[in-house]
Amino acid sequence: QVQLVESGGGLVQAGGSLRLSCAASGRTLSINSVGWFRQAPGKEREFVAAIAWNAGHTWYGDSVRGRFTVSRDIVKNTVYLQMDRLKPEDTAAYYCAQGPYTSRQARQYDSWGQGTQVTVSS
């Protein structure tokens, strides 16, 4: 089994930056890809970005492309989400999970973390 733990959320003003971390433990050799999703109150879980664990290939949701960057440090077993030029509409709980290569579907991911809250003030 793989366990994932998010950290790094907080309160930031619009236009600012935050970096989220997703620390993996357990059977990390079995990880295919790690994805970031977010969910705001009353809304469905939305795909943000993902990275292939070994190859490092990345893919992004349309609403964050060009502003967010996903990366990973295999030695530290950690995936990062650098969020720049944040907007109030980026406010949500952010989750990481493991899933298949190039997938953007939350239902195809598992080993979800507990989430970390990001709040962007206007």
C-alpha beads as a LAMMPS data file, in Angstrom:
LAMMPS data file: protein, C-alpha beads

122 atoms
121 bonds

1 atom types
1 bond types

-500.0 500.0 xlo xhi
-500.0 500.0 ylo yhi
-500.0 500.0 zlo zhi

Masses

1 110.0

Atoms # bond

1 1 1 0.000 0.000 0.000
2 1 1 0.946 3.608 -0.564
3 1 1 0.263 6.394 1.894
4 1 1 0.194 10.040 0.795
5 1 1 0.263 13.088 3.067
6 1 1 -0.253 16.664 1.853
7 1 1 1.131 19.797 3.462
8 1 1 1.814 23.431 2.660
9 1 1 -1.640 24.935 2.410
10 1 1 -2.542 28.291 3.888
11 1 1 -3.922 31.767 3.316
12 1 1 -2.435 33.910 0.564
13 1 1 -3.423 37.078 -1.264
14 1 1 -4.418 37.019 -4.902
15 1 1 -1.348 37.090 -7.118
16 1 1 0.748 35.314 -4.530
17 1 1 2.332 31.861 -4.470
18 1 1 2.232 28.682 -2.425
19 1 1 3.992 25.344 -2.698
20 1 1 2.201 22.181 -1.668
21 1 1 3.970 18.935 -0.859
22 1 1 2.741 15.356 -1.123
23 1 1 4.927 12.901 0.792
24 1 1 4.666 9.245 -0.204
25 1 1 5.473 6.235 1.949
26 1 1 4.932 2.503 1.785
27 1 1 5.157 0.710 -1.576
28 1 1 6.432 3.738 -3.493
29 1 1 7.966 1.523 -6.180
30 1 1 4.422 0.647 -7.237
31 1 1 3.445 4.273 -7.936
32 1 1 2.627 5.010 -11.573
33 1 1 1.655 8.657 -11.323
34 1 1 0.717 11.135 -8.607
35 1 1 -2.047 13.604 -9.234
36 1 1 -3.307 16.740 -7.531
37 1 1 -7.011 17.445 -7.304
38 1 1 -8.981 20.172 -5.580
39 1 1 -12.478 20.501 -4.246
40 1 1 -14.306 23.644 -3.256
41 1 1 -17.476 23.535 -1.126
42 1 1 -20.465 22.466 -3.197
43 1 1 -18.345 21.598 -6.223
44 1 1 -17.053 18.385 -7.735
45 1 1 -13.451 17.305 -7.305
46 1 1 -11.396 18.906 -10.079
47 1 1 -8.205 17.646 -11.669
48 1 1 -5.299 20.067 -11.209
49 1 1 -2.067 18.405 -12.329
50 1 1 -0.216 15.110 -12.314
51 1 1 3.245 13.709 -12.838
52 1 1 4.532 10.314 -13.905
53 1 1 6.541 9.013 -10.982
54 1 1 9.506 7.612 -12.913
55 1 1 9.574 9.489 -16.227
56 1 1 8.536 12.860 -14.825
57 1 1 6.069 13.615 -17.618
58 1 1 3.449 16.145 -16.491
59 1 1 -0.092 17.072 -17.460
60 1 1 -2.360 19.874 -16.259
61 1 1 -5.939 20.955 -15.983
62 1 1 -6.965 23.844 -18.216
63 1 1 -7.692 26.225 -15.340
64 1 1 -4.159 26.067 -13.930
65 1 1 -1.962 25.493 -16.972
66 1 1 0.743 28.153 -17.116
67 1 1 0.331 29.107 -13.443
68 1 1 0.949 25.849 -11.575
69 1 1 3.936 23.515 -11.866
70 1 1 4.073 19.929 -10.645
71 1 1 7.412 18.264 -9.905
72 1 1 8.806 15.374 -7.890
73 1 1 11.854 14.394 -5.895
74 1 1 12.176 10.620 -6.088
75 1 1 14.904 10.526 -3.427
76 1 1 12.576 12.284 -0.976
77 1 1 9.490 10.426 -2.278
78 1 1 7.739 13.772 -2.529
79 1 1 5.645 15.478 -5.202
80 1 1 5.322 19.256 -5.210
81 1 1 2.723 21.628 -6.606
82 1 1 4.082 25.130 -7.107
83 1 1 1.160 27.517 -7.422
84 1 1 1.856 31.001 -8.781
85 1 1 -0.404 33.915 -9.686
86 1 1 -3.074 32.526 -7.418
87 1 1 -6.660 33.638 -7.879
88 1 1 -9.593 33.610 -5.429
89 1 1 -11.173 30.859 -7.537
90 1 1 -8.197 28.621 -6.658
91 1 1 -9.556 28.448 -3.099
92 1 1 -10.228 24.790 -2.280
93 1 1 -9.026 21.748 -0.387
94 1 1 -6.155 20.213 -2.345
95 1 1 -5.591 16.461 -2.394
96 1 1 -2.954 14.184 -3.855
97 1 1 -3.508 10.596 -4.932
98 1 1 -1.873 7.910 -7.048
99 1 1 -3.295 6.881 -10.389
100 1 1 -2.658 5.784 -13.980
101 1 1 -0.506 7.597 -16.500
102 1 1 -2.178 10.640 -18.154
103 1 1 -5.433 10.158 -16.245
104 1 1 -7.495 13.181 -15.245
105 1 1 -10.343 11.162 -13.730
106 1 1 -10.592 11.196 -9.940
107 1 1 -12.327 7.804 -9.941
108 1 1 -9.171 6.225 -11.377
109 1 1 -7.040 7.429 -8.462
110 1 1 -6.629 5.939 -5.000
111 1 1 -4.553 6.267 -1.813
112 1 1 -5.942 9.762 -1.292
113 1 1 -4.328 12.006 1.277
114 1 1 -6.287 13.935 3.887
115 1 1 -6.066 17.208 1.976
116 1 1 -4.668 20.649 2.696
117 1 1 -6.676 23.876 2.530
118 1 1 -5.679 26.723 0.231
119 1 1 -7.465 30.035 0.631
120 1 1 -6.805 32.937 -1.731
121 1 1 -8.097 36.325 -0.639
122 1 1 -9.007 39.055 -3.104

Bonds

1 1 1 2
2 1 2 3
3 1 3 4
4 1 4 5
5 1 5 6
6 1 6 7
7 1 7 8
8 1 8 9
9 1 9 10
10 1 10 11
11 1 11 12
12 1 12 13
13 1 13 14
14 1 14 15
15 1 15 16
16 1 16 17
17 1 17 18
18 1 18 19
19 1 19 20
20 1 20 21
21 1 21 22
22 1 22 23
23 1 23 24
24 1 24 25
25 1 25 26
26 1 26 27
27 1 27 28
28 1 28 29
29 1 29 30
30 1 30 31
31 1 31 32
32 1 32 33
33 1 33 34
34 1 34 35
35 1 35 36
36 1 36 37
37 1 37 38
38 1 38 39
39 1 39 40
40 1 40 41
41 1 41 42
42 1 42 43
43 1 43 44
44 1 44 45
45 1 45 46
46 1 46 47
47 1 47 48
48 1 48 49
49 1 49 50
50 1 50 51
51 1 51 52
52 1 52 53
53 1 53 54
54 1 54 55
55 1 55 56
56 1 56 57
57 1 57 58
58 1 58 59
59 1 59 60
60 1 60 61
61 1 61 62
62 1 62 63
63 1 63 64
64 1 64 65
65 1 65 66
66 1 66 67
67 1 67 68
68 1 68 69
69 1 69 70
70 1 70 71
71 1 71 72
72 1 72 73
73 1 73 74
74 1 74 75
75 1 75 76
76 1 76 77
77 1 77 78
78 1 78 79
79 1 79 80
80 1 80 81
81 1 81 82
82 1 82 83
83 1 83 84
84 1 84 85
85 1 85 86
86 1 86 87
87 1 87 88
88 1 88 89
89 1 89 90
90 1 90 91
91 1 91 92
92 1 92 93
93 1 93 94
94 1 94 95
95 1 95 96
96 1 96 97
97 1 97 98
98 1 98 99
99 1 99 100
100 1 100 101
101 1 101 102
102 1 102 103
103 1 103 104
104 1 104 105
105 1 105 106
106 1 106 107
107 1 107 108
108 1 108 109
109 1 109 110
110 1 110 111
111 1 111 112
112 1 112 113
113 1 113 114
114 1 114 115
115 1 115 116
116 1 116 117
117 1 117 118
118 1 118 119
119 1 119 120
120 1 120 121
121 1 121 122
